Amino acid sequence: MNNIQPTNPNFIVDPGATGKNGRAGEDEKIRQTAIEFEAFFLSQVLNSMSSGLEVDKTFGGGESEKMFRSMLNDEHAKAMSRNNSVGIADAVYREMLALQEVK
């Protein structure tokens, strides 16, 4: 009974992880990847939404404002993702865990 072998030797496990099934460190990496994916997705959505907006001539405009708007959209997307305001990261996290269990 002491010679139990894993059923799937290709399953990646962080040797320094602790917690449920020794996967806490790996789960945190998956969670972070899901949050980054949500931030990227939201950034693309915000950039699409703001692409048709006219620049305000009072405060400048031109290429610099286009670059600034893109960076501002990226930061808004990161903040939205960190605050879990949309919930895409949770769905992606659950799917990534489910896919990892299948392997």
C-alpha positions, 0 to 999 in steps of 0.5 A: 500500500505504501508504493502508490504511484501517480496516475499522471506523471506529466502533471506539473507540481511546484515542489515548494507549494503547500496546501491542498494537494501541494498546489497552492503556489501553482494555483496562485500562478494560475490565478495571476495568469487569469487576472492578466488575461482579463486585464488584456481583454478589458484593455482591448475592449476599452481601446475599441470603445475609445477609438472613435472618440474625438480629441478635445482641442482644449487640452491638446490632441494629436499622437501623444494623446492617442498614446496616452489614451491607450496607456490610460485604458491599460491602467483602467483595465488592470484596476478593473481586473484587480478589483474583480469587477467583471469576473472574467478572471474567475471564469478563466481560472476555473477553466484553467484548473479544470483543464489541468485536472484533465491532463 
